[in-house]
Amino acid sequence: MKHTSAQSILPVLLQGKGKALNGFDFSPKLWHGVILLAVCLLTSTISFAQSAPAKISVIDALFRWMPLLLQGFVFNLVISVFAMAIGTASGAALGLGQISPNVAIRKVCWFVTQFFRNSPWLVLLFFAMFLLPFEFSVFGLKIPLPDWLKATVGLSLPVMANVSEIVRGAVNSLPSGQWEAAESLAFSRRQTLWEIILPQCVKRMLPPWMNLYAILTMATVLASIVGVSEVMTLTGQALAAEGGRTDLLAPFYSFVLLIFFIYCYPIARWTVYLEQKFAVKG
Amino acid sequence: METFFEWFRVLYDDTGINLPFLYDSYDRGRMFDGFLMTIKLSLVCLFFSVIIGIIGAWLQGSSLKWTRRIINGYIQIFRNTPPLVQLYFFYFAIGSLLPKVQNDWGGQEPLLGSFAWAAISLSFFAGAFNVEIFRSGLEAVPESTVEAAEALGFNRLQVYTDITLPLAFRVCLPALNNNLVNLVKTTTLAYAIAVPEMLYEANQIWSDNVNVTEMMLFLLVAYFLLVGVLVWVMNSWERSMKIPGYGS
């Protein structure tokens, strides 16, 4: 009711409705990736024309290093999956803490969320890399903590904060009638949350969660700055091994761009699809 | 003031909490320069990314098929590739293809330095998101408003700058706010190409003084405050731009 009355007062704006200008609908197409591929190939050929005949061609060099770079990329994916798992588990707990009836828990969870959400990923990564021990002992048993695991923990901190906000937002987006109806049917708070509220929230949380995963995957390259040997580090090493040829720089870096695009693009498309599918009609 | 700074030296001697960027004038200068560099980089990128967003959103509504295609291609590429790789691509790949220029001392130096490349690459990165944000705002403007403006003899550019953009701006400010906060946080990536911003200077200081814990905590607090200031400014702007009777 409130929405319609606002519309009648001010007919200049509609929220989230109305057609796009010129009836143009934005939908990503696969050929966007083709552009990247074209850049990759184009820079390869330009560079090839520049390079001296004695050296191996740029495309040969790229093919020679491709298995190593792809291995590095798989390592990136492993880091992203682990960080997402840790971040989701801890973030869900933190998000539920943010809607707790206990004021103290709510305040603390809110502060933790805001703190990690508003700090740069790279700073948090440095934080985890330098402040976590390289091994710790439990009952005399020494458990080593390799640097990639530390990077994973560092990346999961901002993920945790973002998941916490997603959970809080999704729970708050449900109409309060759901809570009241559950209460009138004598559900306890825990039952309401687990059996009524959260199942409805999963649908709403999925698109932003997938978006976050794509962002996290792209953030895993940050680990190269702190010395984890993932795809970016390996690219640098491969370029060094080729003798620092400047003509190789553009093709190699655009290759890295390309593999990330190929991985993240379907996720982005799927997110858009899910968003449209789960869109609240109104 | 000097006694205040000296107190931190006493603090270090007494408790071992080492904050050289307060008591050591050289480190203080470095840290302050880094802080200014972060602010400078943030402001340059904020400005250009919003400009890119506004122009991109206008071109996206163009009647020319290829203009729209190019803009969409740009958005998809910059949204789906890591900003760090973009930064490396610009700095190392494109930077190495550009001609070198002679500097004042007769040496060769690249046409664009690390700061310029960081500003360009981060502006394009955030700009891609801004185009999408402005587009979503433009979609909220009903067709009838545009038609009314056309009936009054506005041309397409005038409709955009005078009618749809001001309205869209108010709708998309929360999303824009979010993206600009992200941009400020992303400026730390410039560390990777040796732009002397806050993280870089902090790294220099902790390499000299071996006080990683203190510097890391300081950095977190510094960025927290920096982002806090930005959010406060954007929120008060949002309030002042609010259309009466619309929204909660």
Chai-1 contact restraints between the chains, C-beta under 6 A:
chainA,res_idxA,chainB,res_idxB,connection_type,confidence,min_distance_angstrom,max_distance_angstrom,comment,restraint_id
A,A6,B,Y246,contact,1.0,0.0,6.0,A-B,restraint_1
A,I9,B,G245,contact,1.0,0.0,6.0,A-B,restraint_2
A,L10,B,G245,contact,1.0,0.0,6.0,A-B,restraint_3
A,L10,B,Y246,contact,1.0,0.0,6.0,A-B,restraint_4
A,V12,B,T145,contact,1.0,0.0,6.0,A-B,restraint_5
A,L13,B,A140,contact,1.0,0.0,6.0,A-B,restraint_6
A,L13,B,L167,contact,1.0,0.0,6.0,A-B,restraint_7
A,L14,B,A140,contact,1.0,0.0,6.0,A-B,restraint_8
A,L14,B,P142,contact,1.0,0.0,6.0,A-B,restraint_9
A,Q15,B,A140,contact,1.0,0.0,6.0,A-B,restraint_10
A,G18,B,E139,contact,1.0,0.0,6.0,A-B,restraint_11
A,G18,B,P142,contact,1.0,0.0,6.0,A-B,restraint_12
A,K19,B,E143,contact,1.0,0.0,6.0,A-B,restraint_13
A,A20,B,E139,contact,1.0,0.0,6.0,A-B,restraint_14
A,L21,B,G61,contact,1.0,0.0,6.0,A-B,restraint_15
A,N22,B,G61,contact,1.0,0.0,6.0,A-B,restraint_16
A,P28,B,Q76,contact,1.0,0.0,6.0,A-B,restraint_17
A,H32,B,G73,contact,1.0,0.0,6.0,A-B,restraint_18
A,H32,B,Q76,contact,1.0,0.0,6.0,A-B,restraint_19
A,I35,B,G73,contact,1.0,0.0,6.0,A-B,restraint_20
A,L36,B,I77,contact,1.0,0.0,6.0,A-B,restraint_21
A,N118,B,F224,contact,1.0,0.0,6.0,A-B,restraint_22
A,N118,B,V227,contact,1.0,0.0,6.0,A-B,restraint_23
A,S119,B,L220,contact,1.0,0.0,6.0,A-B,restraint_24
A,S119,B,Y223,contact,1.0,0.0,6.0,A-B,restraint_25
A,P120,B,K185,contact,1.0,0.0,6.0,A-B,restraint_26
A,P120,B,T188,contact,1.0,0.0,6.0,A-B,restraint_27
A,P120,B,Y223,contact,1.0,0.0,6.0,A-B,restraint_28
A,L122,B,T188,contact,1.0,0.0,6.0,A-B,restraint_29
A,V123,B,T188,contact,1.0,0.0,6.0,A-B,restraint_30
A,V123,B,L219,contact,1.0,0.0,6.0,A-B,restraint_31
A,F127,B,M216,contact,1.0,0.0,6.0,A-B,restraint_32
A,F130,B,V212,contact,1.0,0.0,6.0,A-B,restraint_33
A,M218,B,P82,contact,1.0,0.0,6.0,A-B,restraint_34
A,V221,B,P82,contact,1.0,0.0,6.0,A-B,restraint_35
A,V221,B,L84,contact,1.0,0.0,6.0,A-B,restraint_36
A,V221,B,V85,contact,1.0,0.0,6.0,A-B,restraint_37
A,I225,B,A192,contact,1.0,0.0,6.0,A-B,restraint_38
A,T246,B,S96,contact,1.0,0.0,6.0,A-B,restraint_39
A,L249,B,F92,contact,1.0,0.0,6.0,A-B,restraint_40
A,L249,B,A93,contact,1.0,0.0,6.0,A-B,restraint_41
A,L249,B,S96,contact,1.0,0.0,6.0,A-B,restraint_42
A,A250,B,A93,contact,1.0,0.0,6.0,A-B,restraint_43
A,Y253,B,Y88,contact,1.0,0.0,6.0,A-B,restraint_44
A,Y253,B,F89,contact,1.0,0.0,6.0,A-B,restraint_45
A,Y253,B,A93,contact,1.0,0.0,6.0,A-B,restraint_46
A,V256,B,V85,contact,1.0,0.0,6.0,A-B,restraint_47
A,L257,B,T81,contact,1.0,0.0,6.0,A-B,restraint_48
A,L257,B,V85,contact,1.0,0.0,6.0,A-B,restraint_49
A,F260,B,T81,contact,1.0,0.0,6.0,A-B,restraint_50
A,F260,B,P82,contact,1.0,0.0,6.0,A-B,restraint_51
A,F261,B,N80,contact,1.0,0.0,6.0,A-B,restraint_52
A,F261,B,T81,contact,1.0,0.0,6.0,A-B,restraint_53
A,C264,B,N80,contact,1.0,0.0,6.0,A-B,restraint_54
A,Y265,B,N80,contact,1.0,0.0,6.0,A-B,restraint_55
A,A268,B,N80,contact,1.0,0.0,6.0,A-B,restraint_56
